[in-house]
Amino acid sequence: MALYAGYGAANGTGSKISAATRTVGIGMGMGGVVGAVGAVGVAGVVGAFMGLFGVGLGLSI
Protein backbone atom coordinates (compact mmCIF):
# COMPACT_ATOMS: atom_id res chain seq x y z
CA MET A 1 0.00 0.00 0.00
CA ALA A 2 2.90 2.34 0.70
CA LEU A 3 4.27 1.78 -2.77
CA TYR A 4 0.88 2.33 -4.38
CA ALA A 5 0.30 5.49 -2.29
CA GLY A 6 3.64 6.99 -3.31
CA TYR A 7 3.09 6.05 -6.94
CA GLY A 8 -0.42 7.48 -6.92
CA ALA A 9 0.78 10.74 -5.37
CA ALA A 10 3.45 11.12 -8.05
CA ASN A 11 1.25 10.20 -11.00
CA GLY A 12 -2.37 10.59 -9.89
CA THR A 13 -3.21 14.07 -11.17
CA GLY A 14 -3.23 14.44 -14.94
CA SER A 15 -1.81 10.97 -15.50
CA LYS A 16 -2.78 8.67 -18.33
CA ILE A 17 -2.56 5.59 -16.14
CA SER A 18 -5.71 3.49 -16.43
CA ALA A 19 -7.68 2.05 -13.53
CA ALA A 20 -6.39 -1.40 -14.51
CA THR A 21 -2.79 -0.24 -14.14
CA ARG A 22 -3.52 1.22 -10.71
CA THR A 23 -5.09 -2.09 -9.70
CA VAL A 24 -1.91 -3.85 -10.82
CA GLY A 25 0.01 -1.31 -8.73
CA ILE A 26 -1.88 -2.42 -5.63
CA GLY A 27 -1.28 -6.08 -6.47
CA MET A 28 2.45 -5.72 -7.06
CA GLY A 29 2.77 -3.54 -3.98
CA MET A 30 1.46 -6.42 -1.87
CA GLY A 31 3.60 -8.95 -3.77
CA GLY A 32 5.83 -8.18 -6.75
CA VAL A 33 5.78 -11.72 -8.11
CA VAL A 34 2.01 -12.05 -7.83
CA GLY A 35 1.50 -8.68 -9.49
CA ALA A 36 3.80 -9.60 -12.38
CA VAL A 37 2.09 -12.93 -12.99
CA GLY A 38 -1.42 -11.48 -12.72
CA ALA A 39 -0.73 -8.48 -14.96
CA VAL A 40 -0.56 -8.29 -18.75
CA GLY A 41 1.56 -6.20 -21.14
CA VAL A 42 3.20 -2.92 -20.15
CA ALA A 43 1.30 -2.80 -16.85
CA GLY A 44 2.90 -6.12 -15.91
CA VAL A 45 6.41 -4.89 -16.71
CA VAL A 46 5.97 -1.66 -14.75
CA GLY A 47 4.31 -3.51 -11.87
CA ALA A 48 7.08 -6.09 -11.61
CA PHE A 49 9.82 -3.46 -11.92
CA MET A 50 8.34 -1.23 -9.24
CA GLY A 51 7.58 -4.25 -7.06
CA LEU A 52 11.28 -5.17 -7.05
CA PHE A 53 12.60 -1.67 -6.37
CA GLY A 54 9.94 -0.71 -3.84
CA VAL A 55 8.77 2.69 -2.66
CA GLY A 56 11.95 4.48 -3.78
CA LEU A 57 11.21 3.78 -7.42
CA GLY A 58 7.54 4.56 -6.98
CA LEU A 59 8.38 8.01 -5.62
CA SER A 60 11.07 8.73 -8.22
CA ILE A 61 8.72 7.86 -11.08
N, CA, C and O atoms as a Tripos MOL2 file, in Angstrom:
@<TRIPOS>MOLECULE
protein
  244   243    61     0     0
PROTEIN
NO_CHARGES

@<TRIPOS>ATOM
      1 N           0.8320   -1.2060    0.0000 N.3       1 MET1
      2 CA          0.0000    0.0000    0.0000 C.3       1 MET1
      3 C           0.8670    1.2560    0.0000 C.2       1 MET1
      4 O           0.5040    2.2720   -0.5930 O.2       1 MET1
      5 N           2.0070    1.1770    0.6660 N.am      2 ALA2
      6 CA          2.8970    2.3380    0.7020 C.3       2 ALA2
      7 C           3.4320    2.6550   -0.6930 C.2       2 ALA2
      8 O           3.5400    3.8150   -1.0920 O.2       2 ALA2
      9 N           3.7590    1.6020   -1.4130 N.am      3 LEU3
     10 CA          4.2730    1.7770   -2.7750 C.3       3 LEU3
     11 C           3.1980    2.3690   -3.6730 C.2       3 LEU3
     12 O           3.4610    3.2830   -4.4550 O.2       3 LEU3
     13 N           1.9860    1.8390   -3.5530 N.am      4 TYR4
     14 CA          0.8800    2.3330   -4.3790 C.3       4 TYR4
     15 C           0.5590    3.7810   -4.0260 C.2       4 TYR4
     16 O           0.2700    4.5840   -4.9130 O.2       4 TYR4
     17 N           0.6070    4.1240   -2.7280 N.am      5 ALA5
     18 CA          0.2980    5.4860   -2.2940 C.3       5 ALA5
     19 C           1.3120    6.4740   -2.8610 C.2       5 ALA5
     20 O           0.9390    7.5340   -3.3640 O.2       5 ALA5
     21 N           2.6010    6.1230   -2.7780 N.am      6 GLY6
     22 CA          3.6440    6.9900   -3.3110 C.3       6 GLY6
     23 C           3.5270    7.1420   -4.8170 C.2       6 GLY6
     24 O           3.7020    8.2330   -5.3580 O.2       6 GLY6
     25 N           3.2270    6.0310   -5.4930 N.am      7 TYR7
     26 CA          3.0890    6.0460   -6.9430 C.3       7 TYR7
     27 C           1.8850    6.8830   -7.3530 C.2       7 TYR7
     28 O           1.9490    7.6530   -8.3110 O.2       7 TYR7
     29 N           0.7880    6.7250   -6.6170 N.am      8 GLY8
     30 CA         -0.4220    7.4820   -6.9160 C.3       8 GLY8
     31 C          -0.2090    8.9690   -6.7090 C.2       8 GLY8
     32 O          -0.7060    9.7820   -7.4880 O.2       8 GLY8
     33 N           0.5290    9.3370   -5.6620 N.am      9 ALA9
     34 CA          0.7770   10.7410   -5.3690 C.3       9 ALA9
     35 C           1.6190   11.3810   -6.4670 C.2       9 ALA9
     36 O           1.4330   12.5490   -6.8080 O.2       9 ALA9
     37 N           2.5550   10.5940   -7.0180 N.am     10 ALA10
     38 CA          3.4490   11.1200   -8.0470 C.3      10 ALA10
     39 C           2.7670   11.2060   -9.4040 C.2      10 ALA10
     40 O           3.0990   12.0720  -10.2140 O.2      10 ALA10
     41 N           1.8140   10.3120   -9.6570 N.am     11 ASN11
     42 CA          1.2490   10.2010  -10.9990 C.3      11 ASN11
     43 C          -0.2730   10.3250  -11.0670 C.2      11 ASN11
     44 O          -0.8600   10.1910  -12.1400 O.2      11 ASN11
     45 N          -0.9090   10.5790   -9.9280 N.am     12 GLY12
     46 CA         -2.3700   10.5930   -9.8900 C.3      12 GLY12
     47 C          -2.9740   11.7020  -10.7250 C.2      12 GLY12
     48 O          -3.8060   11.4270  -11.5890 O.2      12 GLY12
     49 N          -2.5850   12.9430  -10.4990 N.am     13 THR13
     50 CA         -3.2080   14.0730  -11.1740 C.3      13 THR13
     51 C          -2.6910   14.2230  -12.5970 C.2      13 THR13
     52 O          -1.4850   14.3360  -12.8200 O.2      13 THR13
     53 N          -3.6010   14.2240  -13.5460 N.am     14 GLY14
     54 CA         -3.2280   14.4440  -14.9360 C.3      14 GLY14
     55 C          -2.5110   13.2860  -15.5830 C.2      14 GLY14
     56 O          -1.9540   13.4320  -16.6710 O.2      14 GLY14
     57 N          -2.5140   12.1250  -14.9270 N.am     15 SER15
     58 CA         -1.8130   10.9720  -15.4960 C.3      15 SER15
     59 C          -2.6890   10.2450  -16.4920 C.2      15 SER15
     60 O          -3.9110   10.3890  -16.4830 O.2      15 SER15
     61 N          -2.0560    9.4610  -17.3530 N.am     16 LYS16
     62 CA         -2.7830    8.6670  -18.3330 C.3      16 LYS16
     63 C          -2.8640    7.2070  -17.9080 C.2      16 LYS16
     64 O          -3.2040    6.3340  -18.7070 O.2      16 LYS16
     65 N          -2.5460    6.9500  -16.6350 N.am     17 ILE17
     66 CA         -2.5600    5.5870  -16.1350 C.3      17 ILE17
     67 C          -4.0110    5.1360  -15.9490 C.2      17 ILE17
     68 O          -4.8070    5.8260  -15.3130 O.2      17 ILE17
     69 N          -4.3380    3.9960  -16.4990 N.am     18 SER18
     70 CA         -5.7080    3.4940  -16.4250 C.3      18 SER18
     71 C          -5.9960    2.8920  -15.0530 C.2      18 SER18
     72 O          -5.0870    2.6380  -14.2630 O.2      18 SER18
     73 N          -7.2790    2.6700  -14.7910 N.am     19 ALA19
     74 CA         -7.6750    2.0460  -13.5260 C.3      19 ALA19
     75 C          -7.0840    0.6510  -13.4020 C.2      19 ALA19
     76 O          -6.7470    0.2150  -12.3020 O.2      19 ALA19
     77 N          -6.9560   -0.0550  -14.5260 N.am     20 ALA20
     78 CA         -6.3890   -1.4000  -14.5050 C.3      20 ALA20
     79 C          -4.9310   -1.3620  -14.0470 C.2      20 ALA20
     80 O          -4.4920   -2.2170  -13.2790 O.2      20 ALA20
     81 N          -4.1870   -0.3620  -14.5260 N.am     21 THR21
     82 CA         -2.7910   -0.2430  -14.1440 C.3      21 THR21
     83 C          -2.6620    0.0690  -12.6580 C.2      21 THR21
     84 O          -1.7630   -0.4390  -11.9880 O.2      21 THR21
     85 N          -3.5610    0.9050  -12.1440 N.am     22 ARG22
     86 CA         -3.5240    1.2210  -10.7130 C.3      22 ARG22
     87 C          -3.8440   -0.0120   -9.8890 C.2      22 ARG22
     88 O          -3.2770   -0.2160   -8.8160 O.2      22 ARG22
     89 N          -4.7660   -0.8430  -10.3990 N.am     23 THR23
     90 CA         -5.0940   -2.0890   -9.7030 C.3      23 THR23
     91 C          -3.8790   -3.0050   -9.6620 C.2      23 THR23
     92 O          -3.6160   -3.6450   -8.6440 O.2      23 THR23
     93 N          -3.1350   -3.0690  -10.7670 N.am     24 VAL24
     94 CA         -1.9070   -3.8490  -10.8210 C.3      24 VAL24
     95 C          -0.9090   -3.2830   -9.8140 C.2      24 VAL24
     96 O          -0.1790   -4.0320   -9.1650 O.2      24 VAL24
     97 N          -0.8820   -1.9510   -9.6880 N.am     25 GLY25
     98 CA          0.0110   -1.3140   -8.7270 C.3      25 GLY25
     99 C          -0.2530   -1.7890   -7.3100 C.2      25 GLY25
    100 O           0.6830   -2.0340   -6.5490 O.2      25 GLY25
    101 N          -1.5380   -1.9200   -6.9510 N.am     26 ILE26
    102 CA         -1.8820   -2.4230   -5.6280 C.3      26 ILE26
    103 C          -1.4130   -3.8630   -5.4760 C.2      26 ILE26
    104 O          -0.8520   -4.2410   -4.4480 O.2      26 ILE26
    105 N          -1.6550   -4.6760   -6.5320 N.am     27 GLY27
    106 CA         -1.2820   -6.0810   -6.4730 C.3      27 GLY27
    107 C           0.2120   -6.2730   -6.3130 C.2      27 GLY27
    108 O           0.6540   -7.0670   -5.4820 O.2      27 GLY27
    109 N           1.0080   -5.5380   -7.1150 N.am     28 MET28
    110 CA          2.4490   -5.7210   -7.0570 C.3      28 MET28
    111 C           3.0170   -5.0940   -5.7970 C.2      28 MET28
    112 O           4.0820   -5.5000   -5.3320 O.2      28 MET28
    113 N           2.3240   -4.1120   -5.2380 N.am     29 GLY29
    114 CA          2.7740   -3.5390   -3.9780 C.3      29 GLY29
    115 C           2.7000   -4.5710   -2.8590 C.2      29 GLY29
    116 O           3.5810   -4.6380   -2.0020 O.2      29 GLY29
    117 N           1.6350   -5.3800   -2.8780 N.am     30 MET30
    118 CA          1.4630   -6.4250   -1.8670 C.3      30 MET30
    119 C           2.4040   -7.5970   -2.1330 C.2      30 MET30
    120 O           2.8670   -8.2550   -1.2020 O.2      30 MET30
    121 N           2.6850   -7.8540   -3.4230 N.am     31 GLY31
    122 CA          3.5990   -8.9520   -3.7720 C.3      31 GLY31
    123 C           4.0680   -8.8050   -5.2010 C.2      31 GLY31
    124 O           3.2890   -9.0290   -6.1280 O.2      31 GLY31
    125 N           5.3140   -8.4370   -5.4050 N.am     32 GLY32
    126 CA          5.8300   -8.1770   -6.7460 C.3      32 GLY32
    127 C           5.6400   -9.3400   -7.7080 C.2      32 GLY32
    128 O           5.2580   -9.1380   -8.8600 O.2      32 GLY32
    129 N           5.9020  -10.5510   -7.2430 N.am     33 VAL33
    130 CA          5.7840  -11.7190   -8.1130 C.3      33 VAL33
    131 C           4.3300  -11.9470   -8.5120 C.2      33 VAL33
    132 O           4.0340  -12.2120   -9.6770 O.2      33 VAL33
    133 N           3.4350  -11.8440   -7.5540 N.am     34 VAL34
    134 CA          2.0120  -12.0520   -7.8280 C.3      34 VAL34
    135 C           1.5040  -11.0000   -8.7990 C.2      34 VAL34
    136 O           0.7460  -11.3140   -9.7170 O.2      34 VAL34
    137 N           1.9170   -9.7510   -8.6020 N.am     35 GLY35
    138 CA          1.5030   -8.6760   -9.4930 C.3      35 GLY35
    139 C           1.9970   -8.9040  -10.9140 C.2      35 GLY35
    140 O           1.2640   -8.6600  -11.8720 O.2      35 GLY35
    141 N           3.2360   -9.3710  -11.0570 N.am     36 ALA36
    142 CA          3.8020   -9.5980  -12.3770 C.3      36 ALA36
    143 C           3.0820  -10.7310  -13.1020 C.2      36 ALA36
    144 O           2.8200  -10.6420  -14.3020 O.2      36 ALA36
    145 N           2.7680  -11.7810  -12.3770 N.am     37 VAL37
    146 CA          2.0950  -12.9250  -12.9910 C.3      37 VAL37
    147 C           0.6600  -12.5740  -13.3650 C.2      37 VAL37
    148 O           0.1740  -12.9810  -14.4200 O.2      37 VAL37
    149 N          -0.0260  -11.8130  -12.4970 N.am     38 GLY38
    150 CA         -1.4200  -11.4850  -12.7250 C.3      38 GLY38
    151 C          -1.6140  -10.4190  -13.7830 C.2      38 GLY38
    152 O          -2.6920  -10.3280  -14.3710 O.2      38 GLY38
    153 N          -0.6020   -9.6120  -14.0420 N.am     39 ALA39
    154 CA         -0.7320   -8.4830  -14.9570 C.3      39 ALA39
    155 C          -0.4090   -8.8880  -16.3930 C.2      39 ALA39
    156 O           0.1630   -9.9480  -16.6460 O.2      39 ALA39
    157 N          -0.7920   -8.0150  -17.3270 N.am     40 VAL40
    158 CA         -0.5630   -8.2860  -18.7460 C.3      40 VAL40
    159 C           0.0750   -7.0670  -19.4010 C.2      40 VAL40
    160 O          -0.2690   -5.9360  -19.0610 O.2      40 VAL40
    161 N           1.0010   -7.2800  -20.3370 N.am     41 GLY41
    162 CA          1.5610   -6.1960  -21.1360 C.3      41 GLY41
    163 C           2.4160   -5.2230  -20.3490 C.2      41 GLY41
    164 O           3.1140   -5.6070  -19.4100 O.2      41 GLY41
    165 N           2.3540   -3.9570  -20.7420 N.am     42 VAL42
    166 CA          3.1960   -2.9200  -20.1450 C.3      42 VAL42
    167 C           2.9260   -2.7780  -18.6540 C.2      42 VAL42
    168 O           3.8490   -2.5660  -17.8680 O.2      42 VAL42
    169 N           1.6550   -2.8960  -18.2650 N.am     43 ALA43
    170 CA          1.3030   -2.7960  -16.8470 C.3      43 ALA43
    171 C           2.0380   -3.8530  -16.0330 C.2      43 ALA43
    172 O           2.4590   -3.5890  -14.9070 O.2      43 ALA43
    173 N           2.1950   -5.0490  -16.5980 N.am     44 GLY44
    174 CA          2.9040   -6.1170  -15.9140 C.3      44 GLY44
    175 C           4.3800   -5.7990  -15.7420 C.2      44 GLY44
    176 O           4.9550   -6.0560  -14.6840 O.2      44 GLY44
    177 N           4.9930   -5.2420  -16.7730 N.am     45 VAL45
    178 CA          6.4120   -4.8870  -16.7090 C.3      45 VAL45
    179 C           6.6470   -3.8110  -15.6650 C.2      45 VAL45
    180 O           7.5450   -3.9280  -14.8310 O.2      45 VAL45
    181 N           5.8310   -2.7580  -15.7130 N.am     46 VAL46
    182 CA          5.9700   -1.6600  -14.7520 C.3      46 VAL46
    183 C           5.6990   -2.1620  -13.3370 C.2      46 VAL46
    184 O           6.4200   -1.8160  -12.4010 O.2      46 VAL46
    185 N           4.6550   -2.9810  -13.1830 N.am     47 GLY47
    186 CA          4.3130   -3.5150  -11.8680 C.3      47 GLY47
    187 C           5.4360   -4.3470  -11.2770 C.2      47 GLY47
    188 O           5.7790   -4.1950  -10.1040 O.2      47 GLY47
    189 N           6.0070   -5.2260  -12.0900 N.am     48 ALA48
    190 CA          7.0830   -6.0860  -11.6140 C.3      48 ALA48
    191 C           8.3210   -5.2620  -11.2800 C.2      48 ALA48
    192 O           8.9740   -5.5010  -10.2630 O.2      48 ALA48
    193 N           8.6430   -4.2990  -12.1290 N.am     49 PHE49
    194 CA          9.8190   -3.4590  -11.9220 C.3      49 PHE49
    195 C           9.6990   -2.6600  -10.6320 C.2      49 PHE49
    196 O          10.6290   -2.6220   -9.8260 O.2      49 PHE49
    197 N           8.5490   -2.0250  -10.4450 N.am     50 MET50
    198 CA          8.3360   -1.2330   -9.2420 C.3      50 MET50
    199 C           8.2450   -2.1220   -8.0060 C.2      50 MET50
    200 O           8.6720   -1.7310   -6.9190 O.2      50 MET50
    201 N           7.6820   -3.3230   -8.1780 N.am     51 GLY51
    202 CA          7.5840   -4.2510   -7.0600 C.3      51 GLY51
    203 C           8.9650   -4.6450   -6.5390 C.2      51 GLY51
    204 O           9.1500   -4.8250   -5.3360 O.2      51 GLY51
    205 N           9.9300   -4.7790   -7.4450 N.am     52 LEU52
    206 CA         11.2820   -5.1710   -7.0540 C.3      52 LEU52
    207 C          12.0260   -4.0240   -6.3790 C.2      52 LEU52
    208 O          12.7660   -4.2410   -5.4190 O.2      52 LEU52
    209 N          11.8310   -2.7980   -6.8820 N.am     53 PHE53
    210 CA         12.5970   -1.6680   -6.3720 C.3      53 PHE53
    211 C          11.9110   -0.9300   -5.2310 C.2      53 PHE53
    212 O          12.5290   -0.1100   -4.5510 O.2      53 PHE53
    213 N          10.6250   -1.2270   -5.0230 N.am     54 GLY54
    214 CA          9.9410   -0.7110   -3.8430 C.3      54 GLY54
    215 C           9.5400    0.7440   -3.9240 C.2      54 GLY54
    216 O           9.4250    1.3150   -5.0080 O.2      54 GLY54
    217 N           9.3270    1.3410   -2.7540 N.am     55 VAL55
    218 CA          8.7710    2.6890   -2.6590 C.3      55 VAL55
    219 C           9.6860    3.7250   -3.2930 C.2      55 VAL55
    220 O           9.2030    4.7090   -3.8540 O.2      55 VAL55
    221 N          11.0080    3.5220   -3.2160 N.am     56 GLY56
    222 CA         11.9490    4.4850   -3.7790 C.3      56 GLY56
    223 C          11.6870    4.7330   -5.2520 C.2      56 GLY56
    224 O          11.6730    5.8790   -5.7020 O.2      56 GLY56
    225 N          11.4810    3.6630   -6.0000 N.am     57 LEU57
    226 CA         11.2140    3.7770   -7.4240 C.3      57 LEU57
    227 C           9.8480    4.4110   -7.6640 C.2      57 LEU57
    228 O           9.6810    5.2310   -8.5670 O.2      57 LEU57
    229 N           8.8700    4.0170   -6.8390 N.am     58 GLY58
    230 CA          7.5380    4.5650   -6.9760 C.3      58 GLY58
    231 C           7.5410    6.0780   -6.8130 C.2      58 GLY58
    232 O           6.8420    6.7840   -7.5410 O.2      58 GLY58
    233 N           8.3220    6.5770   -5.8640 N.am     59 LEU59
    234 CA          8.3810    8.0110   -5.6250 C.3      59 LEU59
    235 C           9.1720    8.7230   -6.7160 C.2      59 LEU59
    236 O           8.8200    9.8320   -7.1180 O.2      59 LEU59
    237 N          10.2390    8.0880   -7.1940 N.am     60 SER60
    238 CA         11.0740    8.7250   -8.2160 C.3      60 SER60
    239 C          10.3320    8.8290   -9.5350 C.2      60 SER60
    240 O          10.5040    9.8040  -10.2660 O.2      60 SER60
    241 N           9.5000    7.8270   -9.8520 N.am     61 ILE61
    242 CA          8.7180    7.8570  -11.0820 C.3      61 ILE61
    243 C           7.5600    8.8300  -10.8900 C.2      61 ILE61
    244 O           6.7570    9.0210  -11.8030 O.2      61 ILE61
@<TRIPOS>BOND
     1     1     2 1
     2     2     3 1
     3     3     4 2
     4     3     5 am
     5     5     6 1
     6     6     7 1
     7     7     8 2
     8     7     9 am
     9     9    10 1
    10    10    11 1
    11    11    12 2
    12    11    13 am
    13    13    14 1
    14    14    15 1
    15    15    16 2
    16    15    17 am
    17    17    18 1
    18    18    19 1
    19    19    20 2
    20    19    21 am
    21    21    22 1
    22    22    23 1
    23    23    24 2
    24    23    25 am
    25    25    26 1
    26    26    27 1
    27    27    28 2
    28    27    29 am
    29    29    30 1
    30    30    31 1
    31    31    32 2
    32    31    33 am
    33    33    34 1
    34    34    35 1
    35    35    36 2
    36    35    37 am
    37    37    38 1
    38    38    39 1
    39    39    40 2
    40    39    41 am
    41    41    42 1
    42    42    43 1
    43    43    44 2
    44    43    45 am
    45    45    46 1
    46    46    47 1
    47    47    48 2
    48    47    49 am
    49    49    50 1
    50    50    51 1
    51    51    52 2
    52    51    53 am
    53    53    54 1
    54    54    55 1
    55    55    56 2
    56    55    57 am
    57    57    58 1
    58    58    59 1
    59    59    60 2
    60    59    61 am
    61    61    62 1
    62    62    63 1
    63    63    64 2
    64    63    65 am
    65    65    66 1
    66    66    67 1
    67    67    68 2
    68    67    69 am
    69    69    70 1
    70    70    71 1
    71    71    72 2
    72    71    73 am
    73    73    74 1
    74    74    75 1
    75    75    76 2
    76    75    77 am
    77    77    78 1
    78    78    79 1
    79    79    80 2
    80    79    81 am
    81    81    82 1
    82    82    83 1
    83    83    84 2
    84    83    85 am
    85    85    86 1
    86    86    87 1
    87    87    88 2
    88    87    89 am
    89    89    90 1
    90    90    91 1
    91    91    92 2
    92    91    93 am
    93    93    94 1
    94    94    95 1
    95    95    96 2
    96    95    97 am
    97    97    98 1
    98    98    99 1
    99    99   100 2
   100    99   101 am
   101   101   102 1
   102   102   103 1
   103   103   104 2
   104   103   105 am
   105   105   106 1
   106   106   107 1
   107   107   108 2
   108   107   109 am
   109   109   110 1
   110   110   111 1
   111   111   112 2
   112   111   113 am
   113   113   114 1
   114   114   115 1
   115   115   116 2
   116   115   117 am
   117   117   118 1
   118   118   119 1
   119   119   120 2
   120   119   121 am
   121   121   122 1
   122   122   123 1
   123   123   124 2
   124   123   125 am
   125   125   126 1
   126   126   127 1
   127   127   128 2
   128   127   129 am
   129   129   130 1
   130   130   131 1
   131   131   132 2
   132   131   133 am
   133   133   134 1
   134   134   135 1
   135   135   136 2
   136   135   137 am
   137   137   138 1
   138   138   139 1
   139   139   140 2
   140   139   141 am
   141   141   142 1
   142   142   143 1
   143   143   144 2
   144   143   145 am
   145   145   146 1
   146   146   147 1
   147   147   148 2
   148   147   149 am
   149   149   150 1
   150   150   151 1
   151   151   152 2
   152   151   153 am
   153   153   154 1
   154   154   155 1
   155   155   156 2
   156   155   157 am
   157   157   158 1
   158   158   159 1
   159   159   160 2
   160   159   161 am
   161   161   162 1
   162   162   163 1
   163   163   164 2
   164   163   165 am
   165   165   166 1
   166   166   167 1
   167   167   168 2
   168   167   169 am
   169   169   170 1
   170   170   171 1
   171   171   172 2
   172   171   173 am
   173   173   174 1
   174   174   175 1
   175   175   176 2
   176   175   177 am
   177   177   178 1
   178   178   179 1
   179   179   180 2
   180   179   181 am
   181   181   182 1
   182   182   183 1
   183   183   184 2
   184   183   185 am
   185   185   186 1
   186   186   187 1
   187   187   188 2
   188   187   189 am
   189   189   190 1
   190   190   191 1
   191   191   192 2
   192   191   193 am
   193   193   194 1
   194   194   195 1
   195   195   196 2
   196   195   197 am
   197   197   198 1
   198   198   199 1
   199   199   200 2
   200   199   201 am
   201   201   202 1
   202   202   203 1
   203   203   204 2
   204   203   205 am
   205   205   206 1
   206   206   207 1
   207   207   208 2
   208   207   209 am
   209   209   210 1
   210   210   211 1
   211   211   212 2
   212   211   213 am
   213   213   214 1
   214   214   215 1
   215   215   216 2
   216   215   217 am
   217   217   218 1
   218   218   219 1
   219   219   220 2
   220   219   221 am
   221   221   222 1
   222   222   223 1
   223   223   224 2
   224   223   225 am
   225   225   226 1
   226   226   227 1
   227   227   228 2
   228   227   229 am
   229   229   230 1
   230   230   231 1
   231   231   232 2
   232   231   233 am
   233   233   234 1
   234   234   235 1
   235   235   236 2
   236   235   237 am
   237   237   238 1
   238   238   239 1
   239   239   240 2
   240   239   241 am
   241   241   242 1
   242   242   243 1
   243   243   244 2
@<TRIPOS>SUBSTRUCTURE
     1 MET1         2 RESIDUE 1 A MET
     2 ALA2         6 RESIDUE 1 A ALA
     3 LEU3        10 RESIDUE 1 A LEU
     4 TYR4        14 RESIDUE 1 A TYR
     5 ALA5        18 RESIDUE 1 A ALA
     6 GLY6        22 RESIDUE 1 A GLY
     7 TYR7        26 RESIDUE 1 A TYR
     8 GLY8        30 RESIDUE 1 A GLY
     9 ALA9        34 RESIDUE 1 A ALA
    10 ALA10       38 RESIDUE 1 A ALA
    11 ASN11       42 RESIDUE 1 A ASN
    12 GLY12       46 RESIDUE 1 A GLY
    13 THR13       50 RESIDUE 1 A THR
    14 GLY14       54 RESIDUE 1 A GLY
    15 SER15       58 RESIDUE 1 A SER
    16 LYS16       62 RESIDUE 1 A LYS
    17 ILE17       66 RESIDUE 1 A ILE
    18 SER18       70 RESIDUE 1 A SER
    19 ALA19       74 RESIDUE 1 A ALA
    20 ALA20       78 RESIDUE 1 A ALA
    21 THR21       82 RESIDUE 1 A THR
    22 ARG22       86 RESIDUE 1 A ARG
    23 THR23       90 RESIDUE 1 A THR
    24 VAL24       94 RESIDUE 1 A VAL
    25 GLY25       98 RESIDUE 1 A GLY
    26 ILE26      102 RESIDUE 1 A ILE
    27 GLY27      106 RESIDUE 1 A GLY
    28 MET28      110 RESIDUE 1 A MET
    29 GLY29      114 RESIDUE 1 A GLY
    30 MET30      118 RESIDUE 1 A MET
    31 GLY31      122 RESIDUE 1 A GLY
    32 GLY32      126 RESIDUE 1 A GLY
    33 VAL33      130 RESIDUE 1 A VAL
    34 VAL34      134 RESIDUE 1 A VAL
    35 GLY35      138 RESIDUE 1 A GLY
    36 ALA36      142 RESIDUE 1 A ALA
    37 VAL37      146 RESIDUE 1 A VAL
    38 GLY38      150 RESIDUE 1 A GLY
    39 ALA39      154 RESIDUE 1 A ALA
    40 VAL40      158 RESIDUE 1 A VAL
    41 GLY41      162 RESIDUE 1 A GLY
    42 VAL42      166 RESIDUE 1 A VAL
    43 ALA43      170 RESIDUE 1 A ALA
    44 GLY44      174 RESIDUE 1 A GLY
    45 VAL45      178 RESIDUE 1 A VAL
    46 VAL46      182 RESIDUE 1 A VAL
    47 GLY47      186 RESIDUE 1 A GLY
    48 ALA48      190 RESIDUE 1 A ALA
    49 PHE49      194 RESIDUE 1 A PHE
    50 MET50      198 RESIDUE 1 A MET
    51 GLY51      202 RESIDUE 1 A GLY
    52 LEU52      206 RESIDUE 1 A LEU
    53 PHE53      210 RESIDUE 1 A PHE
    54 GLY54      214 RESIDUE 1 A GLY
    55 VAL55      218 RESIDUE 1 A VAL
    56 GLY56      222 RESIDUE 1 A GLY
    57 LEU57      226 RESIDUE 1 A LEU
    58 GLY58      230 RESIDUE 1 A GLY
    59 LEU59      234 RESIDUE 1 A LEU
    60 SER60      238 RESIDUE 1 A SER
    61 ILE61      242 RESIDUE 1 A ILE
